[in-house]
Amino acid sequence: MTWLRAFGEVVRSGLTIEETRLEPLLALRTAAGMAIVVGPALWLVSPAYAASAALGAYSAGGATFQRTWRPRKVIALGAGAGLALSTFVGYLAAGRLVTFLPLLAVWAFAAGMAWAVGSTAGIVAATTVGSMLVTITLPTSVGRALEHAGVIALGGVVQAVLILLFPIRRWGAHRDALADALAAVADYARRLRHDPTAPFDPEPLMTARDAAAVTPSQARTRPPVLHGPRGLAERIRPVVAALADPDVGAPAEGPGRDRARELLDAAADVLDAAARSIRRGAPAEVPPGNTAVLRVDEEHEALEGPARQAAERLVELLGEALEIAGSGGVRGRTPTPPGPAGTQFLVRPTMLRLVPVVVRAIRRELRRDSPVFRHAVRLAAVATLGYLIVARLPLGHSYWAPIASVMVMRPDFHQTYARAVARLAGTLAGVALATGMVRALGPDARVFGALAVVSAGLSYTLIRTGYAYSQCFTAAYVVFLLGMGGQAWEQTVPERVVLTLLGGAMAMLAYVVFPAWETPRLPGRLADWLAANGRYAAAVLRSYAEPTREHHADMRRALLASREAYAAWQEAYDRARQEPVRPRGLTSREAQEAQEALKGFGRAAMLMESHVPRADSRFVPEAERFAEALETDTAKAAVAVREHRNPDWGRVEEALHAWEDAAGYGSPVVRREAELQKRALEDLATAVSRTPLERDVGSAREEQRVRAAVAAEGDGSGTAHRGG
């Protein structure tokens, strides 16, 4: 992608309205927390204290809107404590540049490395850098600095107390994650009716698993309905895929296909009803006709063989979903999830136990090629250089520029540039709106304080609809806050616009100077996904060779690792498609073809998983040999892909030739599924294999295709290539 097209995508992305459900009650509660600390501080003390209180309450409240599965009150307390600490230590070092600049650089670097833990930690840490930059201008002594830090921390405490006293959908995010997983499988079943090989995005299942991990204190209060249905969605997904697949399930045409479509439609209705029940915490109605459909007639069933086995298994699993839909999550009525009585919940470490986890995560990212490490370096450099440069300009509030840089910077190119554009657009709209109101109302600290609270509430309301629209009211909030402190709009508005533009430009330039492109990493991400898929497929085959509890546990672990590798590949692939750099190692076309091949390979393993025999079933000895060959060849092929060499499937071919007749060992479909795996691997080899000459000219061809596409869009001819 060229820089011109990349910037066009950035502008569109930054100004796009994201379709999401607004949460006005949460915004109202958070704005009320801000009003509780700002009002008394303004009335009893001074506008300076009110500004500190507003900073703490606003930032702590905004932190609770980030995507996290921890209790919101813990996030508010942590954000308030971090803001207070950064304020105080910033003041202690603010007397001289020789002490403040090193502190700012170290603090900003640590805030950048916080992205190793997750996006919530990274965003909250970035706000502490902004707090350090802005609040050092307020106190005049160590005692006053402690007072301001205490007031800022109080804002976080108030937000936490309000969350405790007025819980709004306390487990709502967890319910939504689980309901989304069931709804995703329902949508998958509907798409399989028309496309038996339809793809499935495992992200909802991964999100539901992440939401299911709770701390011991959360486990004691978690609603019963949040315990078992996630595993139900996991088990239904391969069964519906096996039922719909014409190679190993229902026939492509005829009564069997009609019966499969009937079952898939009923499964989708039942799963949607279960999702509604979990989301609302109330029983949901299932269409009455589905009960009759979900019966497998012993004498007149149209499905036979493996397809009938899949249908029977699906009906059994949907019986559990019907119980969930009818229970509504009421305590005592929710069906008990299958498994041993002592099954442990997924454990999320407490805040204290999280410390070694954070240390290990940061240590893994302390390398030059890590996007998180490079982001931390950029953040530290921009914060310090921006502070130095802007401090020498004839403008007040010089901290606005580095704050704008810090708040828009992200570890990847597209988000950084999109947020820079969105922040400038939102700032222009917000200051224009606020300026008009300031001129109309005249100077009144209490009125401006009230308007600041209202603006903060609107910013919270729109926080998930797009950064530009939330930033519009954030800019208005800042103008009202400064007006409350006695600053004239003629001083604040032009400065804020200019410094926001300068801060965004510094953030963009920093990424150009020290980038972290994903495009060169695509072969490595693809290799990781290939190796993980190979281990998953081998684990499934070993469950055929020897169906033991240990092999089933290995299969589950390998499946989770495969999903993580797929998510890492997908994230890198999506970022690479938006980057204005030449392809290296894999062109965009090769990456797309390799992705489709590996999806097919993973799907074949999933189909095989749906027919895994029970512990008392007959063994399939040939499956062990094929598993060894598959795991060995995919591991070596991963190395070859990483080193830009052609993969080889010699052992897989030999093992498949030696596997003459799997049906004789009680599994008529397993060999067919193994052949599907081999075919997918051959497609992958075709996608990534190139001759030495092609390796030399591949990047040039890709660049020519991009230029031709741009030219075709420009003249409207629709002709991408001319003259052969």
N, C-alpha and C positions, 0 to 999 in steps of 0.2 A: 504494500500500500504506500502511495506517495504521501508526502507531508501535507499537501493540499487536501487530499481526500481524508487523511487522518484528522486534520483540524476540522473539516466539515462534520465528521462523525462526532468529534468532541463537542462541538457547538450543539448539535442535535441532542446528544446525550445529556449535556448539562442543563438544557432547557426543557427536557421531556417531563411531562407530568406522569408520575408512576401511579398506576391504578392499585390502590390499597384501601383497606378499611380504616376510616378515621376513628380515633378514640378520644372523643371530646371529654369524656368523664376523667380520663387519666390526665389530659391537658389541664382541665379545671382544677384537679387536686394539686397538681404540680405548681400551677400559677398561684393557688391559694397559699401554698407553702412559701412562695416567694413574697407574697403580700404580708404574711405573718411576720416576717423578719424585716422587710423594708419599711413598713409603716411605723412600727415603734421606733426603729433606729432613726428615721427621719423626724419623727415627732419629738422624741426624748433627747437625742444626741445631736447629730449633724448630718448634712448631706454626704460627707466623706464616709461616715460609718454606714450610712444607708447604701452607698455605692458598693462597699465591701460586702455587706449583707446580700445585696442583689447578685453580686458576682458568685458568692458561694451557693446561694439557693438556686440560681439559674443554671449554673454548671452542674451541680449535683442532680438537679431535676432532669436536665438533658441527658445525663449519664444513664438514668433509669429507663430511657427509651431505647437504649441500644439492645441489640439482639443477644440475650444471654439467658441461661437457664438457672442462674443463681437467684436467691431472693432479692427483690429490688431494694429492700431497705439496706442490705449489705452493700450494694453498689453505691447507694446514696451516701452512706457513711464513709466508704472508701474514697469516693470522689471528694467529699468535703475535707477529709483528713489530708489527702494529697494536695489539694489546693491551699489549705492552711499552711502546710509544711513548706511548699514552694514559695509562698508569700513571705514567710518569716526568714528562711535562709537567703532568699533573694535580697531582702532588705539588709541583712547582715553583711552581704558582700557588695552592696550597691554603692558604697562610698567611692570606690576607685575602679577604673576599668581593669586594672591588673588583677583584681580579685573577682569582679563580677563576670567578665567575659569567660574565664576558664570554667566558672561554675555554670554559666549558661550553656556552654558547649557540652559539658559533661551531662548536665540535666537533659538537654535536648537529645543527646546520643542515647541516654538511657530510655527516654520516652520513645524514640524510634525503635529500639530493641524490644520494647514492650509488645510490638506486633508479633513477636515470636509466640506469645501466649494466645493471642487472638485479637480480632478487630476491636472488641469492646475495650480491652486493656490499652490498645494503641491509641484509641480516640480519647479515652479519659486521661491518659498520660500526656497527650498533646495539649489538653486544656490546662494542665498544670504549668506547662511552659508559658502559655499565654498569661496565666495568673502571675507568674514571676515577672514577666515583662511589664505588666500594667500596674501592679500594686506597689512596686517599689517607689512610685511617684507620690504615694499617699502618706505614709507615716513620716514622722519627724524624729523619732527616737526609738530605742529598742523596746521600751515599754509600750509605745503606741503601735509598734509593729506587732507585738504580741496581742494587743487588743484587736487589731484588724484581723490577724490570723484566727483569733478566737471567734470573731463575728462570722468570718467565712466558714469556719468549721460548724458554727451554729446553724448555718443555712443547710448543710448536709444533714445535721441531726433532726431539724424540723421536717425535712422531706422524708426521712426515715420514719419518724413518729407518725406522720400522716399516712404513710403506706401501711404501718402497723394498725392504726386506728380505723382507717377507711380502706380496707382491701377491695379492689375492683378486679373481678375475675382473677382471683389469686393464682389459680392453676390454669388460667385461660390460655396462656401460650403453650403449655404442655398439652392441653386438650386439643388445641388447634393443630399442633404438630402430629399427634396421633390420628386425629380425624383426617388430616391431609394425606397421611400414609394410606389409610383405608380407601379414601376417595381416589387416590392415584391408582391403586390396584383396580378399583371399579372402572375407572376410565380406560385402563389397560384392557380389561375384559371386553368392554364395548368395542374398542378398536380392533381387537382380535376377531370379532365377528366378521369384519369386512377385510381385514388384512392379517392373515394367520402368522405373519412374521413381523408384526409391528414392533418397533423398539420400545423399550421401557427405560425411563430415567430413574435410577435408584436414589436420587437425591432426597425425595420425601421419606424414604425408609431410613436413610442415613440421618436425616434431621430428627426423625422420631426416636431413633436409638440414642442420639445425643441428648434429647430431651428426657429420655428415660433414666439417665444417670443422675442420681440424687445423692445428697448428703444424708447421713443417718438421721438428722433432725427432720429433713424433708420427708424421708421415708415413713416417719411416724404419722404424718398428717396427709400423705398423698391419697387422693380418692381411689377407692378400690378399682374403679373402671380403668385406671391408667396402668394397671399391672400387666394384663395379659394380651390385649388385642394387637399389640405391635408384632408379637410372634405369630399371631394368626395371619396378619397381612404378609409376613415373610413366607409362611408356608403355602398360602393360596397362590401367590404369584407364579411359582414354577408349575403348579398344577394346571392353572388355566392356560399357560403357554403350551404345555404338553398336550392338553386336550385339543387346542386349536391347530397345532402344527400338523400339516398333511403328511409329513414324513414319518412321524412317530405317534400320531394321534388319530383324530377323526379323518375319514377319507375326504378328498378334495371336493367331491360332489356326491349328491344322493341323500337318502334319508339320514345317514350318519352325520353328514355335515349340517343338515337342518337341525338335528337333535343337539349337536354341539353348539350351534348358534343360540338355541333356546336356553341351554344351560348357562352359557356365558351371559346372556341378557339377564337371566334371573340372578346370577351371581353379582352382577353389577348393581342391580336394584337392592339386594340384601346388604351389600357392602356400603352403599350410599346411605341406607337407613341406619346402619351401625355407626357410620361417621357422623350423621346428624345427632344421633343419641349421645355420642361422646362429646360432641361440641357443645350441645345445649344442656347436658346433664339431665335429660328427660327421655322417657320412652318414645320411640319413633315407629311409625306405622310402616309395615312392609306390604306391598301390593298382594292381595289375597291369592291371585293366580300363581304366584311364585311357589307357594307351598306344594301345589300339585305338580309343578314342573320339577321340583327338587325331589323326585322319587325315581329310583332306578328299578324298572320292572324286571323281575327275574326271567320272565318268559318272552316278553315282547319288546325288549330293549333294542334300539337300532344300533347301538355302539357295541363293538366287540374288541376282544384282546386288550392291548395297552390302552386304547381309547376308553374302553369300559372301566378299566382300573382307575384311570384318571377321573372319570365321571363319578365313580363311587367315592374316591378320596375327596373330590370337590364337594359332594353332597355332605359328607361327614364334617368337613371344615366349615361349611356354610351353616350347619346346625349350631355351631358355637357363635357364629356371627348373628344368627337370629336371636339367640339368648341375650347377647349384648344389646341388640336393638330394642328388645322388649324390657330389659332391666332399667335402662336409663341411667345406669351408674349409681343406683341407690344402694347404700350399704346393706349387706346381707342378701341382696338379690343378684349382685354381679357374679357371673360364673367364675369359678376358680380356674386359673390358668393351668394347663397341663404341666406335669413335671413333678419332681420330688417335692415333698412338703418343705424341706429346708432350703429350697432354691434361693440364692442370694440375689438381691437387687443389684443393678449396675451402680457402682460406687463412684461418686464424685468427691474429690478430696475437699476437706474443710479449708478455711482460709489459712490456718496455720500449716496444715499438711500440704498446702499448695506451694509453699516456699521452695522445697527441693524440686518440685515439678517445674516451676518457673525457671529455676537455675539451670536445670538440664535443658529446657527448651531454648534458653538464651545461648548456652554453650554450643548447642548444635548449629546455631545461626551465626556464630562468630567466625565467619570465613569470607574471603573477599568476593566470591561468586554468589553469595546469598543475597536475594532481593531485600530481606529485612536488614541485613548489615549495611547494604548500600543506602537504603532509605535512612537509617540512623545517621550515617555519615553526612548525607545531604541535609538532613534536618539540623544537625549541629552546625554545619557550615553556613546554611542560610540564616539561621537564627542569630549567630554571632556577627557575620558579615552584614546582614541586614540591619542589625542594631547599630553597628559602627557607621555604616554609610548614611542611614537616615538621620542619625543624631546630628549630623553636620549640615543637614538641609534646613533652610529657614522656615520650618513648619513645626507647629505644635503637635502634641500627641504622636511623636515619632514611633512609638511602640506599635502603632496600628499596622505598619508595613510588615515587620517580622511576624506579628500575630497572624495576619492574613496568610503569609507563607506557611507557617506551621500548621494552621488549621485546614489548608487545602491539600497539603502534601500527603501522598499515599505511596505504598511500596510499588505501585505499577503506574505505567505511563498514562493510560486512558483515564483512570479515576483522578489522577492529579490534574490533568489538563481540563477535564470536564468540570471538576469542582472549582478550578480557578475561573473559568468562564461563568459558571453559575454564581459564584460569590460576587463577581463584578456586576453581573446583571441584577442580582438580588439587592446588592448595596445601592445601586443607582435608583431602583424603584423604591426601596425602603427609605432612603434619605430624602427623596423627593416627597414621599407621602408624609414623613415626619416633619419635614421643613415647613410644608404648608400648614400643618396643624400648629406648630410652634409659633409661626407668624400670626395665625388667627387667634390663638389663645393668650399670647403674651407670657411674660415670665411669671411662673407660679410653681414653686418646688413641689407642692403637694399634688397639683394636677399632673405635673410631669411624672411624679412617682407612680400615680395611678395608671397613666398611659403606658409607662414602662412595664407594669405588671400585665396590662391587657395585651401589649405587644408580645410579651413573653408567652402568654397563654396561646395566642394565635400561632406563634412560632412552634410551640409544642404540638399544636393540633395538626400543622402541616408538615411535621418533621419527616414523615414517611411518604410524602407525595412528591418529593424532589428537593434537592438541596437549594436550588435557586429560590423557590417559593418560601421555604422556611427562613432562608437568609434574608429575604425582604423584610420580614418582621423582626428578625434579629438586629438588622441595621437600624430600624426604627426604634427598637428598644435601647440601643446604645445612644442614639441622638437624644431620646427623652431622658436617659440616665445622666448624660452630660448637661443637659438643660436643667435638670434637678440640682446639679452642683453649681449652677450659675454660669455655665459656658454659653455664649451667644451662638446662634445657629450660623452666623456669618463666619465664625471661627472654625466650627466643627465640621460643617457639611463639606466644603471644598477640600479640606484636609483629608477627611475620611475617604472621599472618592479617589483622590490622587494617590494616597498611600495604599489603599486597597489594590488599585491598579498596579502600583509598583511592587507590592508584596506578591501578587499573582504572577507577575512577570519574573520575579526572582525564583519562585517555585518552578515555573516552567523551564527557565534557563538552567536551573540546577539539574533537572532530569536530563537535559541535552548534554551537559558537561560530564555527568557521572550517572549514566543510565543503568537500568537493570532489565535489559530486554529478555523476553521469554522466547523469542524466535530461535536463538541458538540452542536453547535447552530442550526443544521439542524432541530430538532423537533420544535424549536421556529419559524424558518423561514417558515416551512411547516404549522404551526398553523396560522401564520399571513396570508399566502396565502389562506388557507381554509376559514378563517373568511371574508377576502375581497371578495372572490368568492361568499360566501353566501350572503353578502350584495348586490353584483351586481345582482345575480339571483333574490333576493327578490325585488330589484328595478325594474327589468324587469317585474316581475309578477304584481307588483302594477300598472304598466302602462297598463296592461290588465284589472285589476280590475277597474281602473279609469284613462282613458287616458287623463291626463291633462298636461299642459305645465310644471308645477312644478315637476310632476313625471318623465317627460322626462329629465328634468335637473338633477334630482336625479340619474337617470339611467346613465347619462353621467359621473357624478362625481364618481359614484361607479365603472364604467368601468375603469376610469383612476386610481383609487386607486387599483383595482385588477391588473392592468398591473404593477404598481409599486411594489406590493407585489410579483408578479411573477418574475420580474427582480431581486429583492432582493434574492428570493429563488434560481433562476438560477445561480446567481453569487456565492452564498454560496455553492451550490451543485457542481459547476465546481471547485471551490477552494478545497472543501473537498475531491474530487476524486483524487487530486494531493498531498494530505498531507500524510506524513508517520506516521499516528497515528491510533490507534484502534478505530473502530466505537463505538459511545456511543449514546444510545437511538434509533438510526435508523441505520441498516446495509445498505450497498450500494444497495443490492437487494431490500430491503423494501423501501428505498428512491426512487429508480427508479420506482417501482410499484405504490407508492403513487403519484409520479409525473404524471404518465400516467393517473391515476384515476382522479386527479384534472384537468388535461388538458381536459379530457372528460367532466367533470362537467362544466368547463368554456365554452366548445364548445356547450354544450346543451343550456346554457344560451344565447350564441351568436345566435344560430339558432332561439331561441324564440324571440330575439330582432329583427330579420329580419322581423317578422310578427307582430310587435307591432301595434295595431290599431291606427287610426287617432283620433283626438279629438272628432269627431262627430260619432264615432263608438259605438256599443253596449258594455255595460260593461260585465265583467266576474266576478261575485261576489266571486266565489270559489277561484279565483286566490289570493285574499287578504288573505284568511285563509291559503292557502298553502305558501304564502310569509312569513307570520308570523312564521309558523312552521319551514320553511327552515332557516330563519335568526336566530331563537332561537336555533335550533339544531346545526347549524354550529358554532355558537358562543360558545356553550357548548362543542362541539367536539374539537374546537381549544384549549380550556383549557385542555381537556383530553389528546390531543396529546402532548401538552407541558409538562404535568405531567406524561407522559408514561402510560396513562390509555386507555381503549378501548372506542371508540366513540359509541354513541347510536343515532339511528334515529327514535325513537318512535313517536314523534310528526309528522314527515314527513310522516310516514306510515299511521297514523290516518287521516291526512288531505287528503292524496291521496285516501284513501278508501272512504272518504266522498265525494270526487269529482267524481261523478258518470258519468256525461256526459257533457264535455265541449262543444261539437259540438252544443248542444242546445242553447248555448249562443253566437253563431256567431263566434266561433274560433275553427275549427275542429282539428287543429294541436297542440294547446297549451297543452292539456292533454298528448298527446303523448310525447311532449318535456319534460313535468314534469316527466314522467316515465323514460326518459333517464337520467334526473338529479338524480333521486333516485337510478337508477342502478349504476351510477358513484359513488355516495356516498357509496353504498354497496361495490364496488370495493376498495374504499379507506379504509373502515373499515377492509376488508380482508387483505389489505397490511400492516396495522399498528397494528392490534390486535394480541396480543400474550398472552399465558398463563404465570403464574408466573415462571414456569420452563424454558420456552422459553426466558423470559426476562433475566434469569440468564445466560443461555448458548448461547444466540444470538451472543454476541461478539466473543466468542470462536469459534463458527461455521464459522463466517465470516473470522476470522483469519486462520482457517484451509483451507477454500476455496482459500484464497490468496496464502498460502504456496503451496497448491497443484498445483495451476496455474503456479507459479514460477518454481516448479519442472518439470512440464510438458514442459514448454518452454525450460528449461535447457537441458533435455535429448531428446527432440524432439519426445517423444512418443505420445504426444497428449492425454494421459490419465490423467485426473484431479483427479480422486478418485480411491482408491484401497481398496479392502477388505470391501466394504460397509461402 
